[in-house]
Amino acid sequence: MNAPRRAARRRAPHPAAAPLRVAIAALTTALGLSATALGAVSLRMARTVVTPAGRVPDVELVGLDAAAQTVTLQRTPDTALPGRYGLFTTGSTSYLRLGSVVKEDEASVTRKLLTHVPADAQLAPAAAFSGWYYDEPDDLQIPYRNALIGTPVGPCPAWEFPAAVDTDVWVIQVHGRGTTRSETLRAVPVFHELGITSLLVSYRNDGDAPRSRTGTYGLGATEWRDVDAAIGYARRQGARRILLMGWSMGGAICLQTEFSSPHRDVIAGLILESPVVDWRTVLRYQGQLMRLPSPVLALAQQILGSDWGAMLTRSGSAIPLDRLDAVARATELRHPVLILHSDDDGFVPSDASHALAEARPDLVTMETFTVARHTKLWNYDEARWSRVIRDWVRSHGFAAEE
């Protein structure tokens, strides 16, 4: 490196050398800035993945017709879906239930309101479209009680919906990333019909449960311990066969519970709704949606999976992406699994779900939807969704006698 520079000082520069050196210097500076920018984007992506975030508005509220009891929303792949949904708003009404589409065009969708809105209602122009539908346990009109589950991070609140008749079969419902246990209320009626007690749990950093030391997600690598504590609670209440049902990231948590729980002897099966089966698949898909260069995604995964990256994301420890890959660990499955996933999920691609079903056809049943999008399968086709679960539960002998 030094010899050429000394030679350059002894010789007079060629007339064309100066512009060339300027061009090279400019290119080097640009590449340096690009590398810095790529690194910043990668770090931001990694931090976003592990940082809990509340509900954010994702759709414009175009108009409200209190006389007709309809609401008009910006048209998106979600707001145009058939079925029943929820809408989180701000103003005089904070949550609305939405019914079928009554009118639509290229820019907007008008839906029937299933929550009465008074004529003087004032709503903010931005809202969050949701698949929850039920917002509170009282909405179900099924008896329930509040419970507290002792976990490694402290007492986590839960809702317990006892079966009408004493049973030793329970289902533990685990919600997804950025939501709370209310997300899983939709599943209670079908299990109640089957004579199964439902336990809807919270876990660290979800807004209902205590905060961990770092306040960040482990993407299933840490949260499974809170679900494991819920299994212990159910056992103490008389449960002898326990189904785990996970939604989105809750699916990843349930899979980690299946792989690692000391209570595996009472786990009877898993039901996974729009699940994260492999985080790398999800990260790659999200990166493509955002049109991020491959190096950005690669570096984001390195940040997530390394101890030095954990310092940058403030997550406390590396995210074990290999351990969170259920396809690679498919041989470790010990119990039957039902997966419900839409092939046009739009957030968590179904590729890894299909791969898991192909890897363990002896245990995994895959029910594929289309159009239904992410965690909105119940909303899109409640009859089919419920029938698939009922048939699977009964075929494995988990249902109580009716």
Rosetta blueprint (number, residue, H / E / L):
1 M L
2 N H
3 A H
4 P H
5 R H
6 R H
7 A H
8 A H
9 R H
10 R H
11 R L
12 A L
13 P L
14 H L
15 P L
16 A L
17 A H
18 A H
19 P H
20 L H
21 R H
22 V H
23 A H
24 I H
25 A H
26 A H
27 L H
28 T H
29 T H
30 A H
31 L H
32 G H
33 L H
34 S H
35 A H
36 T H
37 A H
38 L H
39 G H
40 A H
41 V H
42 S H
43 L H
44 R H
45 M H
46 A H
47 R H
48 T H
49 V H
50 V H
51 T L
52 P L
53 A L
54 G L
55 R L
56 V L
57 P L
58 D L
59 V E
60 E E
61 L E
62 V E
63 G E
64 L E
65 D E
66 A L
67 A L
68 A L
69 Q L
70 T E
71 V E
72 T E
73 L E
74 Q E
75 R L
76 T L
77 P L
78 D L
79 T L
80 A L
81 L L
82 P L
83 G L
84 R L
85 Y E
86 G E
87 L E
88 F E
89 T L
90 T L
91 G E
92 S L
93 T L
94 S L
95 Y E
96 L E
97 R E
98 L E
99 G E
100 S E
101 V E
102 V E
103 K E
104 E E
105 D L
106 E L
107 A L
108 S E
109 V E
110 T E
111 R E
112 K E
113 L E
114 L L
115 T L
116 H L
117 V L
118 P L
119 A L
120 D L
121 A L
122 Q L
123 L E
124 A L
125 P L
126 A E
127 A E
128 A E
129 F E
130 S E
131 G L
132 W L
133 Y L
134 Y L
135 D L
136 E L
137 P H
138 D H
139 D H
140 L H
141 Q L
142 I L
143 P L
144 Y L
145 R E
146 N E
147 A E
148 L E
149 I E
150 G E
151 T E
152 P L
153 V L
154 G E
155 P E
156 C E
157 P E
158 A E
159 W E
160 E E
161 F E
162 P L
163 A L
164 A L
165 V L
166 D L
167 T L
168 D L
169 V E
170 W E
171 V E
172 I E
173 Q E
174 V E
175 H L
176 G L
177 R L
178 G L
179 T L
180 T L
181 R H
182 S H
183 E H
184 T H
185 L H
186 R H
187 A H
188 V H
189 P H
190 V H
191 F H
192 H H
193 E H
194 L L
195 G L
196 I L
197 T E
198 S E
199 L E
200 L E
201 V E
202 S L
203 Y L
204 R L
205 N L
206 D L
207 G L
208 D L
209 A L
210 P L
211 R L
212 S L
213 R L
214 T L
215 G L
216 T L
217 Y L
218 G L
219 L L
220 G L
221 A L
222 T L
223 E L
224 W H
225 R H
226 D H
227 V H
228 D H
229 A H
230 A H
231 I H
232 G H
233 Y H
234 A H
235 R H
236 R H
237 Q L
238 G L
239 A L
240 R L
241 R E
242 I E
243 L E
244 L E
245 M E
246 G E
247 W E
248 S L
249 M H
250 G H
251 G H
252 A H
253 I H
254 C H
255 L H
256 Q H
257 T H
258 E H
259 F H
260 S H
261 S L
262 P L
263 H L
264 R L
265 D L
266 V L
267 I E
268 A E
269 G E
270 L E
271 I E
272 L E
273 E E
274 S L
275 P L
276 V L
277 V L
278 D L
279 W H
280 R H
281 T H
282 V H
283 L H
284 R H
285 Y H
286 Q H
287 G H
288 Q H
289 L H
290 M L
291 R L
292 L L
293 P L
294 S H
295 P H
296 V H
297 L H
298 A H
299 L H
300 A H
301 Q H
302 Q H
303 I H
304 L H
305 G H
306 S L
307 D H
308 W H
309 G H
310 A H
311 M H
312 L H
313 T H
314 R L
315 S L
316 G L
317 S L
318 A L
319 I L
320 P L
321 L L
322 D L
323 R L
324 L L
325 D L
326 A L
327 V L
328 A L
329 R L
330 A H
331 T H
332 E H
333 L L
334 R L
335 H L
336 P L
337 V E
338 L E
339 I E
340 L E
341 H E
342 S E
343 D L
344 D L
345 D L
346 G L
347 F L
348 V L
349 P L
350 S L
351 D H
352 A H
353 S H
354 H H
355 A H
356 L H
357 A H
358 E H
359 A H
360 R L
361 P L
362 D L
363 L L
364 V E
365 T E
366 M E
367 E E
368 T E
369 F E
370 T L
371 V L
372 A L
373 R L
374 H L
375 T L
376 K L
377 L H
378 W H
379 N H
380 Y H
381 D L
382 E H
383 A H
384 R H
385 W H
386 S H
387 R H
388 V H
389 I H
390 R H
391 D H
392 W H
393 V H
394 R H
395 S H
396 H L
397 G L
398 F L
399 A L
400 A L
401 E L
402 E L
